[in-house]
Amino acid sequence: MSESYLEIELDQQPIELCKLLKIANLVAGGGEAKVVISEGYVLLNGEVEYQKRKKVYHNDIVEFNGEMLQIIVNENLEDELSEEKIEQTTQTRSTASFVDKQKKIAKSEKKSAAISKDEHAAKKSKRKPISF
C-alpha cells in the first residue's frame, strides 16, 4: 500500500506544530489548531502529539484528519535568507552604534556647556563651581 504525502516546503526549521496546521490549511485558525492537538487528533511521526508548540523538523510526518504532511526544508532558501539576515543585522548594528556614538557626543557637549555656564556664573559670584 503506497501512502501519498502532501509535502510542505519551508525555508527554515523548526516550525511549531500548531503553526504548521495553519500553514497547511488543515484548520481554520490557531485556536482550532491548539484544540485539535491538545485533544489528541494529531499524530507526529506515528505517535499522538499533545504539545501545541512541538517543534517539527525536516522529514517529519504529521497526520491529521486523514491528511499526511511531510515537512521539507529547502536548504538553499535557508542559506540565502540567513546570509541576508546576517547582512541586515550587521548594517543595523553599525547604524545603531553610530547613533549611540552621536548621542554620547551630544550628551558630552551638553554637559560641557552646562559646566562652562556654571563656571561663568561662579566667576561672577566668586564662588567655586560644584561638579558632580
Secondary structure, DSSP 8 states (H G I E B T S, - for coil): -----EEEEESSS-EEHHHHHHHTTSSSSHHHHHHHHHTT-EEETTEE---TT-EE-TT-EEEETTEEEEEEE-HHHHHHHHHHHHHHHHHHHHHHHHHHHHHHHHHHHHHHHHHHHHHHHHHHHT------
